[in-house]
Amino acid sequence: MAIHHQSEHTEVDHSTGRPVIRGRNGIVSTGHYLTSMAAMRQLLAGGNAFDGAVAACLAAAVVEPTASYSLAAEGVGMFFHAASGQLSAVSGQGVAPRLATIETFRSRGLEKIPTGPGPEAHLSFTVPGVVAACFRLLDTYGSKTLAEVLAPAIDYAEQGFPMYETMHRLLGSPDTKAQFDLYPPGGTDVFYPGGSVPAVGERFVQPQLAATLRLLVQAEANASGSRRDGLQAARMVFYEGEIARRIATFSERCGGLLRRDDLATYQARIENPIEIRFAGHSVHTQSTWSQAGVLLQTLNMLGHLDLSALGHNSPAYVHTVTEALKLAFADRERYYGDPEFAAVPIDGLLDKTYAAQRLQGIGERACPELPLAGTPSGATGVSISPQPAVAGVPEAAEEGTTHLAVIDGDGNMVCMTPSGGVFRKSAFAPELGCTLSTRSEMFFLDPDHPNGLQPGKRPRTTLVNYIVSKDAQPVMTFGCPGGDDQAQANLQLMLNVLVFGMDPQQAVEAPRFSTQSMPNSFYPRAYHPGVVNLETGFPDATAAALAARGHTINRVGACGTGAVITQRDPDTGILAAGADPRRPTYAMAW
């Protein structure tokens, strides 16, 4: 591979529109300032990072429903428990229902699992997993009661919060209201009271969602015994009791496949992360039931190059990172799936010698389509049907989901990316006050593929986040919503910090890019060979230079929004955080 880059080095403007937030006792950064305050309330009341993260995660389901996130959806995370030294991945990714088989969809004449916009969203429901993940973290590592961590969420739902610009804009989408209207009585009365979206600054309440949250608190209060007994009672209400009944009843009423038994058997998981070494650090993340390994594979390739010599966000840099990402995405499409159901050659995929071999596929010009997958050690033959290109301009990942991170004064770290139940794609359950996740759309209807649909299996989710350690001490968390842009955005955030020495705020504000040269993970799996989404913060000269290399440039407002980076200096204990101004993401510390 020959890449000539010296003439393309450019000076970088590291100025930011917001300051880095720093503190000593605790730090929080989430997708909305009210979500951040929910976590901070726990820290100020003597809680730890786990209490804060669960409070933020549950509050986000109230405050950030237009950020593609619902209480009846999923969440993935990473955490570090300082007292035990445990660093683990969290899987609150829901699984396919028992009735969801390949034959179920084939018998309906379907080649893919559909969702909205349209009347078939109910066919892709997955078991809600984020509540189970929150309860497990709170039970095992937290110190507060459920009533304490749920208090902010209940207040926001019952008493309301001021409508904000991002939520108002997304509710104004014709697709959103049309999708509500397909599943009456839906969310139209809640989100369009009087027939229109509440004005920015107007109080917005969600009484049905508040009632659902109250059921959990009541179950805890009625339980006798320990804090754990109360949490178990609340969990039972959600997964086996009244809330489970409401979820299953709604699914059956609208023709969905989700049933009460599916909820009763669900368990969130605490798992060992996968990891690699890069630039003197270890990067830890979720296994191949997510797309998180795309970032690790790409770092392994880029670790063989002098990225700083390329120049930050120069044409040569964007080209090189984009082409490496394409190679990693090619492997994602062929090999990634739930390792509980599929033999994934993870050791071979993360091998640095394999990465060096893959790197030889990068040339001076852009690969015009998704490259062929590689052959890592341990790989077995998997057939992949050709993916036709989709006409039109790819969408920017401006909606995305949300992300949160909390570090406390003892060094506990938690980062979570909760998601699911996108308004314009899902179905609103009035008995719950929220939508259900449609994540089953990510499965393939191919029994031989690692991501092929099976009951009880996790779809290969786009949700990812990362903890980075140095000298065996966790020092940073990274997360950025944005669908297939998530691994790509997190990669750039990490390179901004580890290679180019940016602080957290500089790293999240720097312009980003993303390749669309792979099948999108969401129905209908749009594929735009050769297309690179380039944020408007890039100069026209960079766009022109990339086009000259063979990339098709699509200018967008954002390649992932709501990015969060948190840091802890292990020597001083000083905490720092950055929050993405592309959304109302907000950091606070004390």
C-alpha positions in Angstrom: 0.0 0.0 0.0 1.3 3.4 -0.9 -0.2 6.5 0.5 1.4 9.9 -0.2 0.3 12.4 2.4 3.0 15.0 3.1 1.5 17.7 0.9 -2.0 17.2 2.4 -1.1 18.0 6.0 -3.2 20.8 7.4 -3.3 22.9 10.6 -6.1 22.1 13.0 -8.4 24.5 14.8 -8.9 23.1 18.3 -11.1 25.9 19.6 -14.4 24.8 21.0 -17.8 26.3 21.6 -18.1 24.8 25.1 -15.6 24.3 27.9 -14.3 20.9 29.2 -16.3 20.1 32.3 -14.0 19.1 35.2 -14.6 18.0 38.8 -13.3 15.9 41.6 -16.2 14.1 43.3 -18.3 13.0 40.3 -19.0 13.7 36.7 -21.9 13.1 34.4 -22.5 13.6 30.6 -25.7 12.5 28.9 -27.9 13.3 25.9 -29.9 16.0 27.8 -29.3 18.3 30.7 -32.3 17.0 32.6 -31.1 13.4 32.1 -27.7 14.6 33.5 -29.4 16.1 36.5 -31.1 12.9 37.2 -27.7 11.2 37.6 -26.2 14.1 39.5 -29.0 14.0 42.1 -27.9 10.5 43.0 -24.2 11.5 43.3 -25.1 14.5 45.5 -27.2 12.3 47.7 -24.3 9.9 48.3 -24.9 7.5 45.5 -22.3 6.0 43.3 -21.8 5.9 39.5 -24.1 2.9 39.1 -27.0 4.7 40.9 -26.4 7.7 38.7 -26.2 5.8 35.5 -29.5 3.9 36.2 -31.2 7.1 37.2 -30.1 8.7 34.0 -31.0 5.7 31.8 -34.5 5.6 33.2 -34.9 9.4 33.1 -33.8 9.4 29.4 -36.8 7.2 28.6 -39.0 10.1 29.7 -37.0 13.1 28.5 -35.5 11.7 25.3 -38.2 9.6 23.6 -37.5 11.2 20.2 -33.9 10.1 20.6 -35.0 6.6 19.4 -35.3 5.4 23.0 -38.1 3.8 24.9 -38.5 2.2 28.4 -39.6 -1.0 26.5 -36.4 -1.2 24.5 -32.7 -2.2 24.9 -29.4 -0.9 26.2 -25.8 -1.9 26.1 -23.0 -0.7 28.4 -19.6 -0.9 29.9 -18.6 -0.5 33.5 -15.7 -0.6 35.9 -16.3 -1.4 39.5 -13.4 0.1 41.4 -13.6 -1.9 44.6 -13.3 -5.3 42.9 -11.4 -4.2 39.8 -14.1 -5.8 37.6 -14.3 -4.3 34.0 -17.3 -5.8 32.1 -19.7 -5.4 29.3 -23.5 -5.1 29.8 -26.0 -6.7 27.5 -29.5 -5.4 27.9 -30.1 -6.2 24.2 -33.5 -7.8 23.9 -33.8 -11.1 22.1 -36.1 -12.5 19.3 -39.4 -13.8 20.6 -40.1 -17.5 20.6 -42.5 -17.2 17.7 -40.0 -15.3 15.5 -38.6 -17.9 13.2 -37.3 -17.6 9.7 -40.3 -19.7 8.5 -42.7 -17.2 10.2 -41.4 -14.5 7.9 -40.9 -16.7 4.8 -44.5 -17.9 5.0 -45.6 -14.3 4.7 -43.5 -13.8 1.5 -40.9 -11.6 3.3 -37.2 -11.6 2.4 -36.4 -9.2 5.3 -37.9 -8.4 8.7 -39.9 -5.2 8.2 -40.5 -2.3 10.4 -41.9 1.2 9.9 -42.6 3.7 8.5 -45.6 1.5 7.7 -48.1 -0.9 9.2 -45.7 -3.9 9.8 -43.6 -2.5 12.7 -45.1 -5.0 15.2 -43.4 -7.9 13.3 -40.0 -6.8 14.5 -40.6 -6.5 18.3 -37.8 -7.7 20.5 -38.0 -8.5 24.2 -37.4 -5.2 26.2 -33.9 -5.5 27.8 -32.9 -2.1 29.2 -34.9 -2.3 32.4 -33.4 -5.7 33.2 -29.9 -4.3 32.6 -30.6 -1.3 34.8 -32.0 -3.5 37.6 -29.0 -5.8 37.5 -26.5 -2.9 37.7 -28.5 -1.3 40.6 -28.9 -4.6 42.4 -25.3 -5.8 42.1 -23.3 -2.5 42.3 -25.6 0.3 43.3 -26.6 1.6 46.7 -29.9 3.4 46.2 -33.4 2.0 46.2 -35.4 2.0 43.0 -37.7 4.7 44.3 -34.7 6.9 44.8 -33.2 6.4 41.3 -36.7 6.6 39.6 -37.7 9.8 41.4 -36.4 12.1 38.6 -38.0 10.1 35.8 -41.4 10.0 37.6 -41.2 13.7 38.2 -40.4 14.4 34.6 -43.3 12.2 33.4 -45.9 13.3 36.0 -45.1 17.0 36.4 -43.7 17.4 32.9 -40.6 19.1 31.5 -40.3 22.0 29.1 -40.5 21.0 25.4 -37.1 21.5 23.8 -36.0 22.3 20.3 -34.7 18.9 19.2 -37.7 17.0 20.4 -40.1 19.6 18.9 -38.4 19.3 15.5 -38.4 15.5 15.4 -42.1 15.3 16.5 -42.8 17.7 13.6 -41.7 15.0 11.1 -44.7 13.8 9.0 -43.4 10.3 9.3 -43.7 10.4 13.1 -47.3 11.4 13.3 -48.3 9.1 10.5 -46.7 6.1 12.3 -48.6 7.0 15.5 -51.9 7.1 13.5 -51.3 3.6 12.2 -51.6 2.1 15.7 -54.6 3.8 17.3 -55.2 4.6 20.1 -51.5 5.5 19.8 -49.3 8.3 20.9 -51.1 11.0 19.0 -53.0 12.2 22.0 -49.8 12.3 24.1 -47.4 13.9 21.7 -49.8 16.0 19.7 -52.3 17.3 22.4 -54.9 19.4 20.7 -53.6 18.2 17.3 -50.2 19.8 17.3 -46.7 19.4 18.9 -46.4 21.4 22.2 -44.5 24.6 21.6 -40.8 24.9 22.7 -40.9 25.8 26.4 -44.4 24.5 27.0 -44.8 21.9 29.7 -45.0 18.4 28.4 -46.4 15.5 30.5 -46.7 11.8 29.9 -49.3 10.4 32.4 -49.4 6.8 31.0 -45.6 6.4 31.2 -45.7 7.9 34.7 -48.2 5.2 35.7 -46.0 2.5 34.4 -43.0 3.8 36.4 -45.3 4.1 39.5 -46.1 0.4 39.2 -42.4 -0.4 39.7 -42.0 1.8 42.7 -45.2 0.4 44.3 -43.9 -3.1 43.8 -40.7 -2.2 45.6 -42.7 -0.5 48.4 -44.9 -3.6 48.9 -42.0 -6.0 49.2 -40.8 -6.9 52.6 -37.1 -7.3 53.4 -33.9 -5.9 51.9 -33.2 -3.4 49.1 -32.6 -6.4 46.9 -36.0 -7.9 47.7 -37.6 -4.6 46.6 -35.7 -4.6 43.3 -36.6 -8.2 42.6 -40.3 -7.4 43.2 -40.1 -4.5 40.8 -38.4 -6.6 38.2 -41.0 -9.3 38.5 -43.8 -6.7 37.8 -42.0 -5.7 34.6 -41.0 -9.1 33.3 -43.7 -11.5 34.8 -46.4 -9.3 36.3 -48.7 -6.5 35.2 -46.3 -4.6 32.9 -45.4 -7.9 31.1 -49.1 -8.6 30.7 -49.6 -5.1 29.1 -46.7 -5.5 26.8 -47.9 -9.0 25.6 -51.5 -7.9 25.3 -50.5 -4.9 23.1 -48.3 -7.1 20.9 -51.0 -9.7 20.4 -53.6 -7.0 19.7 -51.6 -5.5 16.9 -50.4 -8.8 15.5 -46.9 -8.9 17.0 -45.0 -12.1 17.9 -43.9 -11.0 21.4 -45.6 -13.0 24.2 -45.5 -12.9 28.0 -43.4 -16.0 28.2 -40.7 -14.2 26.2 -40.4 -11.6 28.9 -40.5 -14.1 31.8 -37.4 -15.9 30.5 -35.3 -12.9 29.7 -32.1 -12.1 31.5 -29.7 -9.2 31.1 -26.0 -10.3 30.9 -22.7 -9.2 32.4 -20.0 -10.4 30.1 -16.3 -10.3 29.6 -15.4 -7.6 27.0 -13.3 -8.1 23.9 -10.3 -5.9 23.7 -7.2 -4.8 21.8 -4.1 -2.6 22.4 -3.7 0.6 20.6 -1.4 3.6 21.1 -0.3 2.4 24.6 -3.9 1.9 25.8 -6.3 -1.1 26.0 -9.7 -0.6 24.4 -12.6 -2.7 25.9 -16.0 -3.3 24.4 -19.0 -5.6 23.7 -18.6 -8.8 21.7 -20.0 -9.6 18.2 -23.7 -9.5 19.3 -23.0 -5.8 18.6 -21.0 -4.0 15.9 -18.4 -2.8 18.5 -15.6 -4.9 17.1 -15.6 -2.9 13.9 -13.8 -0.1 15.8 -11.3 -2.6 17.3 -10.5 -4.1 13.9 -10.1 -0.7 12.3 -7.7 0.4 15.1 -5.7 -2.7 14.6 -5.2 -1.8 10.9 -4.6 1.9 11.6 -2.1 1.0 14.3 0.4 0.0 11.5 0.3 3.6 10.1 1.6 7.0 11.2 -1.7 8.7 11.5 -0.4 11.9 13.0 1.7 12.4 9.9 -1.4 12.2 7.7 -2.8 15.3 9.4 -6.1 15.4 11.3 -9.1 15.3 9.0 -6.9 15.8 6.0 -8.0 14.2 2.7 -5.4 11.4 3.1 -6.5 10.8 6.7 -10.2 10.7 5.9 -9.5 8.4 2.9 -7.3 6.0 4.9 -9.7 5.7 7.8 -12.7 5.3 5.5 -11.1 2.5 3.5 -10.0 0.7 6.7 -13.6 1.0 8.0 -14.9 -0.6 4.8 -12.7 -3.6 5.3 -13.9 -4.0 8.9 -17.5 -3.6 7.8 -17.0 -6.3 5.2 -16.0 -8.6 8.1 -19.0 -7.5 10.2 -21.3 -8.4 7.4 -19.9 -11.9 7.1 -18.9 -12.9 10.6 -20.6 -11.0 13.3 -23.5 -12.4 15.3 -24.5 -13.5 18.8 -21.6 -15.7 19.9 -24.1 -17.7 22.1 -25.6 -19.0 18.8 -22.9 -18.7 16.2 -19.2 -19.6 16.0 -17.5 -16.3 15.5 -13.8 -16.3 14.8 -13.2 -13.4 17.2 -9.5 -14.2 18.0 -8.7 -14.3 14.3 -10.7 -11.1 13.6 -8.8 -9.2 16.3 -5.3 -10.6 15.4 -2.9 -7.8 14.5 -1.2 -9.9 11.8 -4.6 -10.4 10.2 -5.1 -6.6 10.4 -1.8 -6.0 8.6 -2.9 -8.3 5.9 -6.2 -6.5 5.5 -4.4 -3.2 5.4 -2.8 -4.2 2.1 -6.3 -3.7 0.5 -6.1 0.0 0.9 -4.8 1.9 -2.1 -4.7 5.5 -3.4 -8.3 5.3 -4.7 -11.5 4.5 -3.0 -12.9 1.0 -3.2 -16.1 1.6 -5.2 -18.2 -0.8 -3.1 -18.0 -2.9 0.1 -14.8 -5.0 -0.2 -14.7 -8.8 0.2 -14.6 -10.1 3.7 -11.2 -11.4 4.8 -10.3 -14.9 6.0 -9.2 -14.7 9.6 -7.9 -17.7 11.5 -10.8 -19.9 12.5 -13.2 -18.7 9.9 -15.6 -21.1 8.2 -17.5 -20.6 5.0 -20.5 -18.4 5.1 -22.6 -17.5 2.1 -23.8 -13.9 1.7 -26.3 -12.9 -0.9 -25.3 -9.9 -3.0 -26.7 -6.7 -1.7 -28.2 -4.4 -4.4 -27.4 -0.7 -4.2 -30.2 1.7 -3.2 -30.8 4.8 -5.3 -31.0 8.2 -3.7 -29.0 10.1 -1.1 -28.3 8.4 2.2 -29.7 9.9 5.4 -27.5 11.5 7.9 -27.4 9.9 11.4 -28.9 13.0 13.0 -31.6 11.4 15.0 -29.8 8.5 16.6 -30.3 7.3 20.1 -28.7 8.6 23.3 -25.7 7.9 25.4 -24.7 8.5 29.0 -21.6 8.2 31.2 -21.0 8.6 34.9 -17.8 8.5 37.0 -17.8 8.9 40.7 -15.1 10.0 43.2 -14.1 6.4 43.9 -13.3 5.7 40.3 -16.4 3.7 39.4 -17.3 4.2 35.7 -20.5 3.4 33.8 -21.4 4.2 30.2 -24.7 3.1 28.6 -26.3 3.5 25.2 -30.0 2.8 25.5 -32.1 2.7 22.4 -35.1 1.3 20.5 -38.7 2.2 19.8 -38.1 4.9 17.1 -41.3 6.9 16.8 -41.4 6.9 13.0 -40.7 3.1 12.8 -42.4 1.5 15.8 -45.8 1.2 17.5 -47.0 3.2 20.6 -48.6 1.1 23.4 -51.0 3.4 25.2 -51.2 1.0 28.2 -47.4 1.5 28.7 -47.0 5.1 27.5 -44.2 4.2 25.2 -43.2 2.3 22.1 -41.7 -1.1 21.8 -38.3 -1.9 20.2 -38.2 -3.2 16.6 -34.6 -4.3 16.8 -35.4 -7.7 15.3 -35.2 -5.9 11.9 -31.5 -6.4 12.2 -31.6 -10.2 11.8 -31.0 -11.9 8.5 -33.5 -14.5 7.2 -30.6 -16.8 6.5 -30.2 -19.9 8.8 -26.5 -20.2 7.9 -25.5 -16.7 8.7 -24.1 -15.8 12.2 -26.7 -13.1 12.4 -29.5 -15.3 11.1 -32.8 -15.1 13.0 -33.4 -17.6 15.9 -35.8 -17.4 18.9 -34.0 -16.2 22.0 -31.0 -14.8 20.0 -29.7 -11.2 20.2 -29.8 -9.3 16.9 -26.4 -7.9 15.8 -27.1 -4.5 17.3 -25.6 -1.2 16.3 -25.3 -0.1 19.9 -21.7 0.3 21.2 -19.6 2.0 23.7 -16.1 1.7 25.1 -13.9 1.9 28.1 -10.2 2.7 27.5 -7.5 1.8 30.1 -3.9 2.6 30.5 -1.5 0.6 32.7 -4.4 -1.6 33.7 -6.4 1.5 35.0 -9.6 2.5 33.3 -9.2 6.2 32.3 -11.8 7.0 29.6 -15.3 6.2 28.3 -16.5 6.8 24.8 -20.0 6.8 23.3 -21.8 8.3 20.3 -25.3 7.5 19.0 -25.9 7.2 15.3 -26.9 3.7 14.0 -24.2 2.4 11.7 -22.3 5.6 12.3 -21.7 4.7 16.0 -18.6 2.6 15.6 -17.3 5.1 13.1 -17.9 8.1 15.3 -16.4 6.5 18.3 -13.4 5.6 16.3 -12.8 9.2 15.4 -13.4 10.4 18.9 -10.8 7.9 20.1 -8.3 8.9 17.5 -8.9 12.5 18.3 -7.8 11.8 21.9 -5.2 9.1 21.6 -3.4 10.2 18.4 -4.1 13.9 18.2 -4.0 14.8 21.9 -7.4 16.5 22.0 -9.3 17.1 25.2 -12.8 15.6 25.5 -14.6 18.7 24.3 -12.3 19.3 21.3 -12.7 15.6 20.4 -16.5 15.7 20.4 -16.8 19.0 18.5 -14.3 18.1 15.7 -16.0 17.4 12.3 -16.8 13.8 11.6 -17.3 11.6 8.5 -18.8 8.2 7.9 -18.8 5.6 5.0 -22.2 4.4 3.7 -20.5 1.8 1.6 -22.1 -1.2 3.4 -25.6 -2.4 3.9 -27.4 -0.4 6.6 -28.3 -2.4 9.7 -31.8 -1.1 9.7 -34.7 -2.2 7.4 -34.8 -1.9 4.4 -30.9 -2.2 4.5 -30.1 0.7 2.2 -26.7 0.4 0.6 -24.8 3.3 -1.1 -21.5 2.0 -2.5 -18.7 4.5 -2.4 -20.6 7.2 -0.5 -19.0 9.1 2.3 -21.1 11.4 4.5 -19.1 14.5 5.3 -20.1 17.0 7.9 -20.4 20.6 6.8 -17.5 21.5 9.1 -15.1 20.1 6.5 -13.8 22.6 4.0 -14.8 22.3 0.3 -11.2 21.6 -0.6 -11.2 18.4 1.5 -14.5 17.3 -0.2 -13.0 17.9 -3.6 -9.8 16.1 -2.8 -11.8 13.1 -1.6 -13.9 13.1 -4.7 -10.7 13.1 -6.8 -9.8 9.8 -5.0 -13.1 8.2 -6.1 -15.3 8.9 -3.1 -18.9 10.1 -3.7 -19.3 12.9 -1.2 -22.6 13.5 0.6 -22.7 16.7 2.8 -24.6 16.2 6.0 -25.3 18.0 9.3 -24.0 15.2 11.5 -22.3 11.8 11.4 -23.6 10.7 14.8 -24.9 13.1 17.4 -24.8 13.2 21.2 -21.2 12.1 21.6 -19.8 11.8 25.1 -16.3 11.4 26.4 -15.4 11.1 30.1 -12.0 10.9 31.6 -10.4 10.1 35.0 -6.8 10.9 35.8 -5.7 7.9 38.0 -2.9 9.9 39.7 -4.9 13.0 40.7 -8.5 11.7 40.6 -9.5 14.7 38.5 -12.5 14.0 36.3 -13.3 15.6 32.9 -16.0 15.3 30.3 -17.1 16.6 26.9 -20.6 16.9 25.5 -21.6 17.1 21.9 -23.3 20.4 20.9 -24.9 18.6 17.9 -27.7 17.7 20.3 -28.6 19.1 23.8 -26.0 16.8 25.3 -24.8 18.2 28.6 -22.0 17.5 31.1 -21.9 18.5 34.7 -19.5 17.9 37.6 -18.9 18.6 41.3 
